[in-house]
Amino acid sequence: MMSENLDQWEKKVRAEAEAKGLARGFADGSIKACRHNLLTLLTHKFGPIPEWVIEKTNQADLDQLTLWFTRALSI
């Protein structure tokens, strides 16, 4: 009985960890894609991007990157 409870608990913990890992991977991928799209758009419109802009995008979250991308579209 105790062994079965431990097995069930272990399966639950593993499933939760896997779900968190997948969610984190998806979020990281979304940020990378948005950063890439923003830098590509800026490069296309303005030419080479200064290093400080690249550093700023590396520090930004998805919401900030999306805002910058939307603004860059209207320039």
DSSP file with accessible surface (Angstrom, degrees, kcal/mol):
  #  RESIDUE AA STRUCTURE BP1 BP2  ACC     N-H-->O    O-->H-N    N-H-->O    O-->H-N    TCO  KAPPA ALPHA  PHI   PSI    X-CA   Y-CA   Z-CA
    1    1 A M     >        0   0  161      0, 0.0     4,-2.0     0, 0.0     5,-0.1   0.000 360.0 360.0 360.0 -49.4    0.0    0.0    0.0
    2    2 A M  H  >  +     0   0  144      1,-0.2     4,-2.2     2,-0.2     5,-0.2   0.901 360.0  52.3 -64.4 -39.8    2.7    2.5    1.0
    3    3 A S  H  > S+     0   0   76      1,-0.2     4,-2.3     2,-0.2    -1,-0.2   0.885 108.1  51.0 -63.4 -39.7    4.8    1.5   -2.0
    4    4 A E  H  > S+     0   0  119      2,-0.2     4,-2.5     1,-0.2    -1,-0.2   0.903 109.2  50.9 -65.1 -40.3    1.8    2.1   -4.3
    5    5 A N  H  X S+     0   0   81     -4,-2.0     4,-2.5     2,-0.2    -2,-0.2   0.899 110.6  49.0 -63.9 -40.5    1.3    5.5   -2.8
    6    6 A L  H  X S+     0   0  100     -4,-2.2     4,-2.8     2,-0.2    -2,-0.2   0.908 110.8  50.4 -65.4 -41.0    4.9    6.4   -3.4
    7    7 A D  H  X S+     0   0   77     -4,-2.3     4,-2.4     2,-0.2    -2,-0.2   0.917 112.3  46.7 -62.7 -43.1    4.7    5.2   -7.0
    8    8 A Q  H  X S+     0   0  125     -4,-2.5     4,-2.3     2,-0.2    -2,-0.2   0.913 113.2  49.1 -65.5 -42.4    1.6    7.3   -7.6
    9    9 A W  H  X S+     0   0  164     -4,-2.5     4,-2.7     2,-0.2     5,-0.2   0.923 110.7  50.5 -62.4 -43.4    3.2   10.3   -5.9
   10   10 A E  H  X S+     0   0   79     -4,-2.8     4,-2.6     1,-0.2     5,-0.2   0.922 110.6  49.0 -62.3 -43.2    6.4    9.9   -8.0
   11   11 A K  H  X S+     0   0  155     -4,-2.4     4,-2.4     1,-0.2    -1,-0.2   0.912 112.1  49.2 -62.5 -40.9    4.4    9.7  -11.3
   12   12 A K  H  X S+     0   0  128     -4,-2.3     4,-2.5     2,-0.2    -2,-0.2   0.932 111.9  47.6 -64.8 -45.7    2.5   12.8  -10.3
   13   13 A V  H  X S+     0   0   56     -4,-2.7     4,-2.5     1,-0.2    -2,-0.2   0.922 112.9  49.1 -63.4 -42.3    5.6   14.7   -9.5
   14   14 A R  H  X S+     0   0  162     -4,-2.6     4,-2.5    -5,-0.2    -1,-0.2   0.915 111.2  49.5 -63.7 -42.2    7.3   13.7  -12.7
   15   15 A A  H  X S+     0   0   56     -4,-2.4     4,-2.4    -5,-0.2    -2,-0.2   0.914 112.1  48.2 -64.3 -41.5    4.3   14.6  -14.8
   16   16 A E  H  X S+     0   0   92     -4,-2.5     4,-2.4     2,-0.2    -2,-0.2   0.914 112.1  49.1 -65.3 -41.6    4.1   18.1  -13.1
   17   17 A A  H  X S+     0   0   58     -4,-2.5     4,-2.4     2,-0.2    -2,-0.2   0.907 111.3  49.7 -64.2 -40.7    7.8   18.6  -13.7
   18   18 A E  H  X S+     0   0  131     -4,-2.5     4,-2.6     2,-0.2    -2,-0.2   0.927 110.5  49.8 -64.4 -42.8    7.5   17.6  -17.3
   19   19 A A  H  X S+     0   0   59     -4,-2.4     4,-2.4     1,-0.2    -2,-0.2   0.915 111.9  48.1 -62.9 -42.2    4.5   20.0  -17.8
   20   20 A K  H  X S+     0   0  156     -4,-2.4     4,-2.5     2,-0.2    -1,-0.2   0.904 111.3  51.0 -64.6 -40.2    6.5   22.8  -16.2
   21   21 A G  H  X S+     0   0   45     -4,-2.4     4,-2.5     2,-0.2    -2,-0.2   0.911 110.9  47.9 -64.3 -41.7    9.5   22.0  -18.4
   22   22 A L  H  X S+     0   0  118     -4,-2.6     4,-2.4     2,-0.2    -2,-0.2   0.918 112.2  49.3 -65.2 -42.1    7.4   22.1  -21.5
   23   23 A A  H  X S+     0   0   61     -4,-2.4     4,-2.5     2,-0.2    -2,-0.2   0.916 112.2  48.2 -63.7 -42.1    5.7   25.3  -20.6
   24   24 A R  H  X S+     0   0  162     -4,-2.5     4,-2.8     1,-0.2     5,-0.2   0.917 111.4  50.4 -64.7 -41.8    9.1   26.9  -19.9
   25   25 A G  H  X S+     0   0   42     -4,-2.5     4,-2.3     2,-0.2    -2,-0.2   0.902 110.6  49.4 -63.2 -40.4   10.5   25.7  -23.2
   26   26 A F  H  X S+     0   0  154     -4,-2.4     4,-2.3     2,-0.2    -2,-0.2   0.933 112.1  48.0 -64.1 -44.4    7.5   27.1  -25.0
   27   27 A A  H  X S+     0   0   42     -4,-2.5     4,-2.3     2,-0.2    -2,-0.2   0.926 112.2  49.0 -62.9 -45.0    7.9   30.4  -23.3
   28   28 A D  H  X S+     0   0   56     -4,-2.8     4,-2.4     1,-0.2    -1,-0.2   0.912 111.5  50.1 -61.6 -41.3   11.7   30.5  -24.0
   29   29 A G  H  X S+     0   0   38     -4,-2.3     4,-2.4    -5,-0.2    -1,-0.2   0.889 109.1  51.5 -64.9 -38.0   11.0   29.7  -27.7
   30   30 A S  H  X S+     0   0   33     -4,-2.3     4,-2.5     2,-0.2    -1,-0.2   0.910 110.5  48.4 -65.3 -41.6    8.4   32.4  -28.0
   31   31 A I  H  X S+     0   0   38     -4,-2.3     4,-2.8     2,-0.2     5,-0.2   0.935 112.1  48.8 -64.6 -45.4   10.8   35.0  -26.6
   32   32 A K  H  X S+     0   0  140     -4,-2.4     4,-2.5     1,-0.2    -2,-0.2   0.914 112.6  48.2 -61.6 -42.4   13.6   33.9  -28.9
   33   33 A A  H  X S+     0   0   51     -4,-2.4     4,-2.6     2,-0.2    -1,-0.2   0.927 113.2  46.8 -65.5 -43.1   11.3   34.0  -32.0
   34   34 A C  H  X S+     0   0   19     -4,-2.5     4,-2.6     2,-0.2    -2,-0.2   0.918 112.7  49.9 -66.4 -41.5   10.0   37.4  -31.1
   35   35 A R  H  X S+     0   0   44     -4,-2.8     4,-2.6     2,-0.2     5,-0.2   0.936 111.9  48.5 -60.4 -45.9   13.5   38.8  -30.4
   36   36 A H  H  X S+     0   0  117     -4,-2.5     4,-2.5    -5,-0.2    -2,-0.2   0.927 112.1  48.3 -60.5 -46.5   14.6   37.4  -33.8
   37   37 A N  H  X S+     0   0   82     -4,-2.6     4,-2.5     2,-0.2    -1,-0.2   0.902 112.1  49.4 -63.2 -41.4   11.7   38.9  -35.6
   38   38 A L  H  X S+     0   0    2     -4,-2.6     4,-2.8     2,-0.2     5,-0.2   0.950 113.0  45.5 -63.0 -48.6   12.2   42.3  -34.0
   39   39 A L  H  X S+     0   0   32     -4,-2.6     4,-2.5     1,-0.2    -2,-0.2   0.882 112.8  51.6 -65.3 -35.9   15.9   42.4  -34.8
   40   40 A T  H  X S+     0   0   71     -4,-2.5     4,-2.5    -5,-0.2    -1,-0.2   0.931 111.5  47.0 -64.5 -44.7   15.2   41.2  -38.3
   41   41 A L  H  X S+     0   0   28     -4,-2.5     4,-2.3     2,-0.2    -2,-0.2   0.937 113.5  47.6 -62.4 -47.0   12.6   44.0  -38.8
   42   42 A L  H  X S+     0   0   28     -4,-2.8     4,-3.0     1,-0.2     5,-0.4   0.905 112.3  49.6 -62.8 -40.9   14.9   46.6  -37.4
   43   43 A T  H  X S+     0   0   66     -4,-2.5     4,-2.2    -5,-0.2    -1,-0.2   0.912 110.9  50.0 -63.3 -42.5   17.8   45.5  -39.5
   44   44 A H  H  < S+     0   0  162     -4,-2.5    -2,-0.2    -5,-0.2    -1,-0.2   0.901 119.2  37.3 -62.8 -40.2   15.7   45.5  -42.6
   45   45 A K  H  < S+     0   0   75     -4,-2.3    -2,-0.2    -5,-0.2    -1,-0.2   0.854 135.3  15.9 -80.6 -36.5   14.4   49.1  -41.9
   46   46 A F  H  < S-     0   0  121     -4,-3.0    -3,-0.2     1,-0.4    -2,-0.2   0.454  96.3-123.8-122.5  -5.1   17.6   50.7  -40.4
   47   47 A G  S  < S+     0   0   23     -4,-2.2    -1,-0.4    -5,-0.4    -2,-0.1  -0.550  72.9  16.6  90.6-159.0   20.6   48.6  -41.3
   48   48 A P  S    S-     0   0  126      0, 0.0     0, 0.0     0, 0.0     0, 0.0  -0.156  76.7-128.3 -54.6 139.8   23.0   47.1  -38.8
   49   49 A I        -     0   0   34      1,-0.1     5,-0.0     2,-0.0    -6,-0.0  -0.758  20.8-117.4 -93.0 130.8   21.8   47.1  -35.2
   50   50 A P    >>  -     0   0   63      0, 0.0     4,-1.6     0, 0.0     3,-0.9  -0.301  24.2-117.0 -63.7 150.9   24.0   48.6  -32.5
   51   51 A E  H 3> S+     0   0  117      1,-0.3     4,-2.7     2,-0.2     5,-0.2   0.851 113.0  60.7 -58.0 -36.3   25.2   46.2  -29.8
   52   52 A W  H 3> S+     0   0  175      1,-0.2     4,-2.1     2,-0.2    -1,-0.3   0.848 103.2  51.3 -64.7 -30.5   23.3   48.1  -27.1
   53   53 A V  H <> S+     0   0   25     -3,-0.9     4,-2.4     2,-0.2    -1,-0.2   0.926 110.0  49.0 -70.1 -42.5   20.0   47.4  -28.9
   54   54 A I  H  X S+     0   0   48     -4,-1.6     4,-2.0     1,-0.2    -2,-0.2   0.930 111.6  49.5 -62.1 -43.8   20.8   43.7  -29.0
   55   55 A E  H  X S+     0   0   98     -4,-2.7     4,-1.0     1,-0.2    -1,-0.2   0.908 109.7  51.9 -61.3 -41.9   21.6   43.7  -25.3
   56   56 A K  H >X S+     0   0  111     -4,-2.1     4,-0.7     1,-0.2     3,-0.6   0.911 109.9  48.4 -62.5 -41.8   18.4   45.5  -24.5
   57   57 A T  H >< S+     0   0    3     -4,-2.4     3,-0.5     1,-0.2    -1,-0.2   0.847 106.0  58.3 -68.2 -31.6   16.4   42.9  -26.5
   58   58 A N  H 3< S+     0   0   89     -4,-2.0    -1,-0.2     1,-0.2    -2,-0.2   0.755 109.5  45.1 -67.4 -22.1   18.2   40.1  -24.7
   59   59 A Q  H << S+     0   0  150     -4,-1.0    -1,-0.2    -3,-0.6    -2,-0.2   0.565  95.6  99.5 -95.1 -10.5   17.0   41.5  -21.4
   60   60 A A    <<  -     0   0   14     -4,-0.7     2,-0.1    -3,-0.5   -25,-0.1  -0.431  65.3-132.7 -83.4 151.2   13.4   42.1  -22.4
   61   61 A D     >  -     0   0   89     -2,-0.1     4,-2.5     1,-0.1     5,-0.2  -0.361  37.0 -92.4 -89.8 177.3   10.4   39.8  -21.7
   62   62 A L  H  > S+     0   0   62      1,-0.2     4,-2.6     2,-0.2     5,-0.2   0.890 123.5  53.0 -61.8 -40.7    7.9   38.7  -24.3
   63   63 A D  H  > S+     0   0  127      1,-0.2     4,-2.2     2,-0.2    -1,-0.2   0.923 111.6  45.7 -62.3 -43.8    5.4   41.6  -23.6
   64   64 A Q  H  > S+     0   0   67      2,-0.2     4,-2.6     1,-0.2     5,-0.2   0.921 112.7  50.1 -66.5 -43.7    8.1   44.2  -24.1
   65   65 A L  H  X S+     0   0    0     -4,-2.5     4,-2.5     1,-0.2    -2,-0.2   0.913 110.6  50.3 -60.6 -41.4    9.5   42.6  -27.2
   66   66 A T  H  X S+     0   0   63     -4,-2.6     4,-2.5    -5,-0.2    -1,-0.2   0.910 110.1  50.1 -64.0 -42.2    5.9   42.4  -28.7
   67   67 A L  H  X S+     0   0   71     -4,-2.2     4,-2.5    -5,-0.2    -2,-0.2   0.941 112.2  46.8 -61.5 -47.8    5.4   46.1  -27.9
   68   68 A W  H  X S+     0   0   65     -4,-2.6     4,-2.6     1,-0.2    -2,-0.2   0.899 111.8  51.5 -61.3 -41.4    8.6   47.1  -29.6
   69   69 A F  H  X S+     0   0   57     -4,-2.5     4,-1.8    -5,-0.2    -1,-0.2   0.941 110.3  48.4 -61.7 -45.9    7.9   45.0  -32.6
   70   70 A T  H  X S+     0   0   79     -4,-2.5     4,-0.9     1,-0.2    -2,-0.2   0.916 113.1  47.8 -62.0 -42.2    4.4   46.5  -33.0
   71   71 A R  H >< S+     0   0  142     -4,-2.5     3,-0.7     1,-0.2     4,-0.3   0.895 108.3  54.8 -65.1 -40.4    5.9   50.0  -32.7
   72   72 A A  H >< S+     0   0    4     -4,-2.6     3,-1.1     1,-0.2    -1,-0.2   0.834 100.6  61.0 -63.9 -30.8    8.6   49.2  -35.2
   73   73 A L  H 3< S+     0   0   97     -4,-1.8    -1,-0.2     1,-0.2    -2,-0.2   0.840 104.3  48.8 -63.4 -31.1    6.0   48.1  -37.7
   74   74 A S  T <<        0   0  102     -4,-0.9    -1,-0.2    -3,-0.7    -2,-0.2   0.428 360.0 360.0 -93.3   2.4    4.5   51.6  -37.7
   75   75 A I    <         0   0  126     -3,-1.1    -3,-0.0    -4,-0.3    -4,-0.0  -0.625 360.0 360.0 -83.4 360.0    7.8   53.5  -38.2
